[in-house]
Amino acid sequence: MVTTLEIPQEILESARLTTAELKVEIAVSLYASGRLSVGKARELAGMSLWQFRQLLASRQVSPHFDLDDLAEDVAALQNLENM
């Protein structure tokens, strides 16, 4: 299921953001406020876990680490081992 959010083009232009950039901004904000896990936030941002963590670090957003995050990190490491 997908929910569509309508944002007037003039709002995006005023903010100087593309749709993809807005999704990243929303993902970072929701992660920083504790509303999304890093996995769901990176999914919304359309980034790999590594890319999203680097973005968070560049914006000085402290990591939140829970069991879901640990499971995702373990899965990512296992994928790297299988390459």
Secondary structure, DSSP 8 states (H G I E B T S, - for coil): --------HHHHHHHT--HHHHHHHHHHHHHHTTSS-HHHHHHHHT--HHHHHHHHHHTT------HHHHHHHHHHHHHHHT-
